[in-house]
Amino acid sequence: ECQLMKTERPKPNTFIIRCLQWTTVIERTFHVDTPEEREEWTEAIQAVADRLQRQEEERMNCSPTSQIDNIGEEEMDASTTHHKRKTMNDFDYLKLLGKGTFGKVILVREKASGKYYAMKILKKEVIIAKDEVAHTLTESRVLKNTRHPFLTSLKYSFQTKDRLCFVMEYVNGGELFFHLSRERVFSEDRTRFYGAEIVSALDYLHSGKIVYRDLKLENLMLDKDGHIKITDFGLCKEGITDAATMKTFCGTPEYLAPEV
């Protein structure tokens, strides 16, 4: 699934594609020369999206769902505080931030505190059908067991009969990918600033025997004050010592070191 939006800003005949990559909201902006060309592009993209969605629904209808209840009850139904277990009814749902195959991300407001969060709502049957249960539980554990200013934090996690819900801090400064694409180049000081924050966060993970394994511009967000927030912990590997060597090929090929 994806969202297609037409706009005349920052240039005429602009269109935006917004979707989820695993649980991370990805947004890309494109410009064309004429309204007719924009219409052709958006219709073609929507046609492909609709076809893929139909194929996915057909595949899901043939997939067993008896495993749905096996997704870690204790691991998911947890709060980072000692308050009572949260439910969907504890939040006001304000705005769709992104959607994709696994589910959607919604801007929510907690009724009790009035605080804003990003709630990731994931479909259990899709997670099981795509064999992503292990990655989902890894992300849940890493989020709950880490606290660092440059890592996205988890406030609550809970589940319903057919959904997994992660209530995250709302990071609204955009991807580093977007900012670099727009500005083309960062100054040396700005690059050093971002680099120091990224290294600080990764060093913290390593000190907890966690290897991140998916570092890329799309997973680096900026908060409202311009500081780095690393997102998406599904590919993390836990329990890794300094002497350990991992051999699993994972992550994003476009970000591989050239010598690999």
C-alpha positions in Angstrom: 0.0 0.0 0.0 1.1 3.6 -0.6 -0.3 7.1 -0.5 -0.1 9.3 -3.6 -0.4 13.0 -3.1 -0.4 15.8 -5.6 0.9 19.3 -4.8 2.2 22.4 -6.4 4.9 22.9 -3.8 7.9 23.2 -3.8 7.5 23.1 -7.6 4.5 22.9 -9.9 3.4 19.4 -11.0 4.8 17.7 -7.9 3.6 14.4 -6.5 4.6 12.5 -3.4 4.7 8.8 -2.6 4.4 7.9 1.1 4.6 4.3 2.3 6.1 2.1 5.0 9.4 0.2 4.7 8.9 -2.4 7.4 7.8 0.0 10.1 9.5 3.2 9.0 7.5 5.9 7.1 9.2 6.6 3.7 8.3 9.6 1.7 9.6 10.5 -1.8 8.9 13.7 -3.8 8.9 13.8 -7.6 8.5 16.7 -10.2 7.4 16.5 -13.8 6.9 19.0 -16.5 3.1 19.0 -17.0 -0.1 18.1 -15.1 -0.9 15.5 -17.8 2.5 13.8 -17.2 1.9 13.9 -13.5 -1.5 12.2 -14.0 0.1 9.5 -16.1 2.7 8.8 -13.5 0.3 8.7 -10.5 -2.2 6.5 -12.4 0.5 4.0 -13.4 1.9 3.9 -9.9 -1.6 3.4 -8.4 -2.3 0.6 -10.9 0.8 -1.2 -9.9 0.0 -0.7 -6.2 -3.5 -2.0 -6.7 -2.3 -5.1 -8.5 0.3 -5.9 -5.8 -2.4 -5.4 -3.2 -4.7 -7.9 -4.9 -1.9 -10.4 -5.2 -1.1 -10.0 -1.5 -4.7 -10.4 -0.5 -5.0 -13.6 -2.6 -1.8 -15.0 -1.0 -3.1 -14.1 2.5 -6.4 -15.8 1.9 -4.4 -19.0 1.2 -2.1 -18.6 4.2 -2.8 -20.3 7.6 -3.5 -17.9 10.4 -3.6 -20.3 13.3 -0.2 -19.1 14.3 -1.4 -15.5 15.0 -1.9 -16.1 18.7 1.6 -17.4 19.1 3.3 -13.9 18.8 5.0 -13.3 22.1 2.2 -12.4 24.5 4.5 -11.3 27.3 6.9 -9.6 25.0 4.3 -7.5 23.3 1.9 -6.7 26.1 4.3 -4.5 28.1 4.6 -0.9 29.1 7.8 1.0 29.7 6.3 2.2 33.0 4.4 0.4 35.8 1.1 1.8 34.7 -1.9 -0.4 33.7 -1.8 -2.1 30.3 -2.7 0.3 27.5 -5.4 -0.4 24.9 -6.5 1.3 21.7 -9.2 3.2 23.6 -6.5 5.1 25.5 -5.7 7.3 22.5 -7.2 9.8 20.1 -6.3 9.0 16.5 -5.4 12.2 14.7 -3.6 11.7 11.4 -2.3 8.9 9.1 1.5 9.3 8.9 2.1 6.3 6.5 0.8 2.9 5.5 2.2 -0.2 3.9 2.0 -4.0 3.7 2.6 -4.6 7.4 0.2 -1.9 8.7 0.2 1.8 9.3 1.6 4.6 11.5 -0.8 7.0 13.0 -0.2 10.2 14.9 -2.1 9.8 18.2 -2.7 11.7 21.4 -2.8 9.9 24.7 -6.0 10.9 26.4 -4.6 10.8 30.0 -1.6 13.0 29.4 -2.4 14.9 26.2 1.0 13.8 24.8 1.6 13.0 21.1 3.0 9.8 19.9 3.4 7.8 16.7 1.5 4.5 16.9 2.7 1.7 14.6 -0.2 -0.8 14.1 1.0 -4.0 12.5 -1.2 -6.8 11.1 -0.4 -10.2 12.8 -1.4 -12.3 9.8 0.9 -10.4 7.4 3.8 -10.6 9.9 3.3 -14.4 10.1 2.8 -14.8 6.4 6.0 -12.9 5.6 8.0 -14.7 8.3 8.7 -11.5 10.2 7.8 -12.7 13.7 11.4 -12.9 14.8 12.2 -9.4 13.5 9.1 -8.0 15.1 9.9 -9.4 18.5 13.6 -8.3 18.2 12.4 -4.7 17.5 10.1 -4.9 20.5 12.8 -6.2 22.9 15.5 -3.7 21.7 13.1 -0.7 22.0 12.0 -1.7 25.5 15.5 -2.4 26.7 17.3 0.7 25.4 17.3 4.3 26.5 19.5 6.8 24.6 18.8 10.3 23.3 19.7 9.4 19.7 17.6 6.2 19.5 13.8 6.4 19.0 12.1 5.5 22.2 9.1 3.2 22.9 6.5 4.4 25.3 4.1 1.4 25.2 3.5 -1.8 23.3 0.4 -4.0 23.4 -1.7 -6.2 21.1 -5.3 -6.8 20.1 -6.7 -10.0 18.6 -5.2 -9.2 15.1 -2.9 -6.3 15.6 0.4 -5.4 17.3 0.8 -1.8 18.5 4.0 0.1 19.2 3.5 3.5 20.7 6.7 5.5 19.9 7.9 9.0 20.5 6.8 11.2 17.6 9.8 12.3 15.6 8.8 14.9 13.1 12.0 16.4 11.7 12.1 14.2 8.6 14.6 11.7 7.3 18.2 12.6 6.8 17.7 11.2 3.3 15.2 14.0 2.6 17.4 16.7 4.0 20.5 15.5 2.0 18.5 15.2 -1.2 17.1 18.7 -0.8 20.4 20.4 0.2 22.7 18.1 -1.9 25.6 18.5 0.5 26.1 19.1 4.2 28.8 21.3 5.6 31.8 19.6 7.3 30.6 20.8 10.7 27.1 19.6 10.2 28.3 16.2 9.0 30.6 15.9 12.0 27.6 16.8 14.3 25.4 14.0 12.8 28.3 11.5 12.7 29.1 12.0 16.4 25.4 11.4 17.4 25.2 8.3 15.2 28.4 6.9 16.6 27.2 7.7 20.2 24.0 5.7 19.6 25.8 2.8 17.9 28.4 2.6 20.7 25.5 2.5 23.2 23.9 -0.5 21.4 27.3 -2.2 21.1 27.8 -1.8 24.9 24.6 -3.8 25.3 25.8 -6.5 22.9 23.4 -5.3 20.2 24.5 -4.9 16.6 22.2 -2.6 14.5 22.8 -4.0 10.9 20.6 -1.6 9.0 22.3 1.8 9.1 21.1 4.0 6.2 19.8 7.5 5.5 16.1 6.3 5.5 16.5 5.1 9.1 18.1 8.3 10.4 15.4 10.8 11.4 15.8 14.3 12.9 13.8 15.4 15.9 12.3 18.9 16.4 15.6 20.2 17.7 17.6 18.8 14.8 19.2 15.9 16.6 19.5 12.4 15.2 17.0 9.6 16.0 17.8 6.1 14.8 14.7 4.1 13.9 13.7 0.6 12.8 15.4 -2.1 15.0 14.0 -5.2 13.3 17.4 -6.4 11.9 19.3 -5.9 15.2 21.3 -8.9 16.4 21.3 -9.4 20.2 23.9 -11.1 22.4 26.9 -10.3 20.2 30.3 -10.0 21.8 33.3 -8.0 20.5 34.9 -11.2 19.2 31.8 -12.5 17.4 31.5 -12.5 13.6 28.2 -12.5 11.9 27.7 -14.0 8.4 24.1 -13.2 7.7 23.6 -11.0 4.6 21.0 -8.4 5.6 20.2 -4.7 5.4 20.0 -2.7 2.1 22.3 -3.6 -0.8 22.6 0.0 -1.9 24.3 0.9 1.3 26.9 -1.9 1.3 30.5 -0.9 1.7 32.2 -1.0 -1.8 34.7 -3.6 -0.7 32.0 -6.1 0.2 
